[in-house]
Amino acid sequence: MGTMSLPLVLLSFILFSVMQHPTLALKRSYVVYLGSHSHPAEPTSVDLGRIIDSHHEILGSCMGSKKKAQEAIFYSYTHHINGFAANLEDEEAVELSKKPGVVSVFPNQKHELKTTRSWQFLGLERNGEIPADSLWVEARFGEDIIIGNIDTGVWPESESFNDQGMGPIPSKWKGYCEPNDDVKCNRKLIGARYFNKGVEAELGIPLNSTYQTARDLNGHGTHTLSTAGGAFVGGANLFGSTYGIAKGGSPNARVAAYKACWLPRCNDVDVLAAFDAAIHDGVDILSVSADFISRDYFLDSIAIGSFHAVQNGIVVVCSGGNDGPTLGSVRNTAPWIITVAASTIDRDCPSNVMLGNNKLLKGRSFYTNISPAEKFYPLVYSVDARAANASASDAQICSVGSLDPKKVKEKIVFCMVGVNENVEKSWVVAQAGGVGMILSDRQSTDYSFSEPHFLPTSHVSAFDGLSILLYIHTTKYPVAYIYGETEVGKVAAPIMPTFSSRGPNPITPEILKPDITAPGVQILAAYSGAAGPTGLELDDRRVPFSIISGTSMSCPHVAGIIGLLKKIHPEWSPSAIRSAIMTTARTRTNLGQNLVNETLGETNPLSYGAGHIWPNRAMDPGLVYDLTNTDYLNFLCSIGYNSTQLSTFVEKKYQCPSNPMKLLDLNYPSIIVPSLSGKVTVTRTLKNVGTPATYTVRTETPTGISVKVEPKRLKFEKINEEKTFKVTLEVKGDGEGGDYVFGRLIWSDGEHYVRSPIAVNATTLHM
């Protein structure tokens, strides 16, 4: 895949923005990316001053004045990432992009922000006990690994960040805690910083005190950080649902919060500043649960920041996005990032309805069980209980002010889904004096799910909703009660939810994304004390733990597991760790069936990558597909970057190979051919990270494709020994193609199974 010249890409951004927003102000914020720094690992104040001055010089040459440049720049990235953020006119940005040494200039854009049972489902514990062979035990629960989280900050008072029993902070740590708003760190939460200059530039006015703190006022950052590295906390639950012991993937890890996201988005310039700080501070892992529209890698702050992080040995894990099931919707697709999809665990939160005719109807909610238990209450249709000044349509969806308290008091109210939030409907019923709510979907294609309602609620299907309405309208005194309890181990899982973004990779289709799937549906974790569990302004309830779904939740699961792997294998590179996770993943449910989606339809690696993460197997993968920083630079050469541009990323001079690497040959743990006509041969290299052994290959061939591997046996005699093999994929016969078909490549020595997904889109294919 080739790339456009950077000034041309920038110009297209500007033209698009002008067409969309013709009344934009003359100036707006831009990121000016200059590559890496050449200063020592520990720069002096003189070094840092020289960098800032150089930024003023570069911009001043375009603005005609160094003083104007000083006024325009509001961030200088001085640690590992070289560049600055400034308020510029579009013409100044275009001129700046043409300057020698400028890698890219791009508008500051916003990124979308994207437990008790998870870890047992992942095999780290069994029946509440931690077995001796658990990765937790082997890795001492991630002791002293440092996990950074770029998100909405942290609620430092949460018990998930209690430092009881923890020793001194690792000596390598250079970070700190910004104390505004009484934010205090300890030996568990060792860093809390905030980055807000992008927000200030966007608003164009000085920020008030709510923006001058690392404290999480939203809940998202606290939830994700505790999922990755939260301590053990007993009695965790949300309104009685999912009761148990909360903990992160690496419960003994140190954690650091980098607040670059502000209700509910993150700015490019703030995210890049957070990356620069985290690399300097000494994190081992960065978890980033944010995404945005896919862009060229070096017009993307997450891709840029993660590139520098990986160069410094830091593993970067990102959410794959919540824009599924659209094909090509996956985000954070750079090959140096571990991209995570979301899937379910074997836990459900049913909240069922028992009607007066003894008919049981199944529903869902995190708030269930009307007290006293199994007592019938009068049941009323919301339209029949509408207020005098309310329309039937408003009452049907239980909108604010639509219900008459006299007709609702001490009753269960039947409402329909509609334009207002589901949880708001339960607030309306509660405010009117109701004791419970039954919420019905409208269409058979709707999918009911659990939410933190304001009173006992059952969210039922459209079909069951019709049954309940029929009962109400044909019964003189309709009654019902609502009850339920959390179920574990009885639910088929993992299942791929509709929201999880799908491949193929929209930027480089020769790299399969997402890489892996992990628990991301109905995840219980710590929460902010400043926000209600629904996120609505009217929600004044405060909970220490909340339940959220999204790839934002699956991302820190993987980050926590990586903390364990880093503890056991500190010598492994970020790509070796990714390989270990991918090649040991599972592609079957707890019932032994192939992974499926919510409607039980077939799914594939475009949804789940290599499969569902399985931590205990990842600590001993046998072989890994490794990649070096040079491999990534060679990859960038192959997609159109030149030696001059790429030399700015590394301390020593770099030259693109005279024969560019084929994109299909990047040593990735998966194989995808986005357009196959005839045949193609791809090359891979395996590194031995286990004992001496001989591995034999077998394949599960995609339909209509022949797969030939040479050689068929690889003998490894020592640790870190590498062996190369080739895979030839060929279309069998003629016919219509256009759809991906899937298979697997498996190397095994009888003890280890090194699995790689294969995806092929054949242009001519005989099925």
PyMOL commands that set and color helices and strands:
alter all, ss='L'
color gray80, all
select helices_A, chain A and resi 6-20+45-63+66-72+90-97+118-121+135-138+140-142+159-161+180-182+197-203+209-211+220-229+268-281+297-299+301-311+382-385+392-396+405-408+422-431+462-474+551-568+574-583+605-608+615-618+629-638+643-647+663-665
alter helices_A, ss='H'
color red, helices_A
select strands_A, chain A and resi 27-36+73-77+81-89+104-107+110-113+146-151+189-194+233-238+241-246+254-259+261-262+265-267+285-288+290-291+315-319+338-343+347-348+352-355+360-361+377-381+412-416+436-440+457-460+479-483+487-488+495-496+516-519+523-526+545-548+596-597+623-624+671-676+679-688+693-700+705-710+713-716+722-731+740-748+753-762
alter strands_A, ss='S'
color yellow, strands_A
deselect
rebuild
show_as cartoon
